[in-house]
Amino acid sequence: MMAAGTLLDVLHGYAARFPERASALDPLRALIADGASVTSRHEPRGHVTVGAAVLDPEGRLLVVRHRALGRWLMPGGHLEPGDRTLLDAALRELLEETGISPEQVRVPALWREVPIHIDCHVIPANPRKGEPEHAHWDFRFLFEMVGTERSMVLQTEEVLDARWLAPDAHSEIVAAVIRAALKDDPRARPAR
């Protein structure tokens, strides 16, 4: 399982890049300080997940229709014991859910160590799985598709469909973060 120190390093880098968002991470830092196993999906108070914000050359964002939640989300999910880094976990989840391999995407240099966004959202209780309502701290990493291949093989146990959407059509905050990321580093802009 990923070490708490690794997670704290990422949190520190994110807070340095986005100081205006640093206080929103205080509840996660408090869980870590309290000894919570936030890298394990079995931590009932809340845990870390990862998301892949994948842009195609036209600047569209990849979203998948999540089976259990019935919502359109970015590909992503829980950490697994073999994940060395959060970025590795996001690449693994992207491959598992969509069939898009690490070779089909690139990570803009500015965003290799720091996610473009960290979102906290509440997951409803799932009595069937014996899970209480809990928080997901979703660390979202930016990826760009390379080449022209766009075919996907969806993991139908979790994903019902996939679409490429204009970022504004998906989530206002994700769209704003992506615009800021691309503005901050011209090398991070998708080829037009």
C-alpha positions as a printed Julia matrix, in Angstrom:
192×3 Matrix{Float64}:
   0.0    0.0     0.0
   1.18   3.52   -0.76
   2.96   5.24    2.12
   1.31   8.17    3.89
   4.49  10.18    3.27
   4.04   9.83   -0.49
   0.48  11.09   -0.2
   1.56  14.0     2.02
   4.22  14.96   -0.56
   1.54  15.18   -3.25
  -0.75  17.18   -0.94
   2.11  19.58   -0.2
   2.87  20.04   -3.92
  -0.81  20.64   -4.68
  -1.15  23.19   -1.86
   1.96  25.0    -3.12
   0.57  25.1    -6.69
  -2.95  26.06   -5.56
  -2.64  27.94   -2.24
  -6.23  29.14   -2.5
  -7.37  25.49   -2.27
  -5.02  24.41    0.54
  -7.53  24.75    3.38
 -10.0   22.46    1.61
  -7.46  19.66    2.19
  -7.41  20.11    5.98
  -9.98  17.35    6.65
  -7.86  14.86    4.67
  -4.7   15.94    6.48
  -6.56  15.5     9.79
  -7.56  11.94    8.85
  -3.94  11.14    7.99
  -2.71  12.69   11.25
  -5.31  10.61   13.1
  -3.82   7.44   11.6
  -6.63   6.72    9.15
  -5.72   4.3     6.34
  -6.8    6.76    3.65
  -5.11   4.76    0.88
  -7.36   1.78    1.63
 -10.89   1.58    0.26
 -11.87  -0.03    3.57
 -11.29   3.16    5.61
 -14.9    3.97    6.62
 -14.33   7.69    7.28
 -13.08   8.36    3.77
 -10.26   7.47    1.45
  -8.25   8.55   -1.56
  -9.33   7.75   -5.1
  -7.84   8.82   -8.43
  -9.28  10.25  -11.62
  -7.97  10.61  -15.16
  -8.79  13.92  -16.85
  -8.06  12.84  -20.42
  -8.12  15.41  -23.21
  -8.17  14.59  -26.89
  -6.43  16.82  -29.51
  -9.65  18.85  -29.86
  -9.63  19.63  -26.12
 -12.58  17.38  -25.32
 -12.72  15.6   -21.97
 -13.29  11.84  -21.69
 -16.16  10.84  -19.4
 -17.61   7.44  -18.63
 -21.09   6.5   -17.43
 -20.51   4.86  -14.04
 -22.76   1.82  -13.55
 -23.12   1.91   -9.75
 -23.6    5.68   -9.42
 -25.49   6.18  -12.69
 -23.5    9.36  -13.39
 -21.04  10.62  -15.98
 -17.59  10.83  -14.39
 -13.96  10.88  -15.43
 -12.38   7.42  -15.48
 -10.95   6.54  -12.1
 -11.35   4.58   -8.93
  -9.79   3.22   -5.76
  -6.13   2.66   -5.04
  -4.8   -0.89   -5.06
  -1.92  -2.37   -3.05
   0.41  -2.51   -6.07
   0.05   1.19   -6.95
   3.41   2.91   -6.42
   2.12   6.43   -7.01
  -1.2    8.2    -7.44
  -0.3    8.87  -11.08
   0.32   5.14  -11.62
  -3.07   4.4   -10.06
  -4.8    6.88  -12.39
  -3.13   5.27  -15.43
  -4.14   1.8   -14.21
  -7.76   2.89  -13.73
  -7.82   4.51  -17.18
  -6.62   1.26  -18.74
  -9.01  -0.91  -16.73
 -12.12   1.17  -17.41
 -11.53   2.24  -21.02
  -8.75   0.11  -22.48
  -6.69   3.27  -23.1
  -3.08   2.28  -22.39
  -0.33   4.45  -20.87
   1.3    4.48  -24.33
  -1.76   6.25  -25.77
  -1.5    9.24  -23.41
   1.12  11.68  -22.26
   1.34  13.55  -18.98
   2.24  17.22  -19.45
   5.5   17.84  -17.57
   3.96  20.45  -15.28
   1.43  17.89  -14.03
   3.53  14.76  -13.4
   3.89  15.27   -9.66
   0.77  17.28   -8.88
  -2.86  16.58   -9.78
  -4.78  19.31  -11.59
  -7.56  19.01   -9.03
  -8.43  17.3    -5.76
 -12.15  16.92   -5.18
 -13.92  15.65   -2.09
 -17.37  14.19   -2.6
 -19.67  12.01   -0.52
 -20.43   8.46   -1.62
 -23.83   7.23   -0.44
 -24.07   4.27    1.91
 -24.25   0.89    0.2
 -25.9   -1.59    2.58
 -25.44  -4.41    0.04
 -21.66  -3.98    0.36
 -21.8   -3.07    4.04
 -20.35   0.38    3.31
 -21.38   3.45    5.27
 -21.64   6.87    3.66
 -18.07   8.07    3.26
 -15.87  10.64    1.52
 -13.79  10.1    -1.58
 -10.79  12.4    -1.97
 -10.36  12.22   -5.75
  -6.88  13.15   -7.01
  -7.38  14.03  -10.69
  -4.43  13.85  -13.07
  -4.22  15.43  -16.53
  -3.49  13.25  -19.56
  -3.47  14.01  -23.27
  -4.23  11.5   -25.98
  -1.39  11.02  -28.46
  -1.88   9.8   -32.0
  -5.23   9.35  -33.65
  -6.45   6.05  -32.15
  -9.62   6.61  -30.1
 -11.09   3.11  -29.82
 -11.92   1.92  -26.34
 -12.69  -1.38  -24.67
 -15.0   -0.56  -21.76
 -15.0   -2.51  -18.5
 -18.73  -3.24  -18.58
 -18.87  -4.36  -14.94
 -18.3   -0.71  -13.95
 -18.72   1.42  -17.09
 -21.83   1.62  -19.27
 -20.66   4.1   -21.93
 -17.96   6.65  -22.77
 -18.05  10.04  -24.49
 -15.77  12.91  -25.39
 -17.32  16.14  -24.13
 -16.36  19.77  -24.27
 -14.96  20.4   -20.75
 -17.66  23.0   -20.01
 -20.32  20.35  -20.61
 -18.99  18.1   -17.86
 -18.11  20.05  -14.76
 -17.6   23.74  -14.23
 -14.77  23.28  -11.73
 -12.98  20.63  -13.81
 -13.29  22.83  -16.9
 -11.87  25.79  -14.98
  -8.98  23.72  -13.66
  -8.16  22.37  -17.12
  -8.28  25.88  -18.61
  -5.94  27.09  -15.85
  -3.61  24.14  -16.39
  -3.38  24.76  -20.11
  -2.95  28.51  -19.62
  -0.14  28.03  -17.09
   1.92  25.77  -19.33
   1.65  26.13  -23.12
   3.34  22.71  -23.44
   0.28  21.22  -21.7
  -2.09  22.42  -24.42
  -3.51  19.74  -26.67
  -2.35  20.0   -30.28
  -4.95  21.72  -32.43
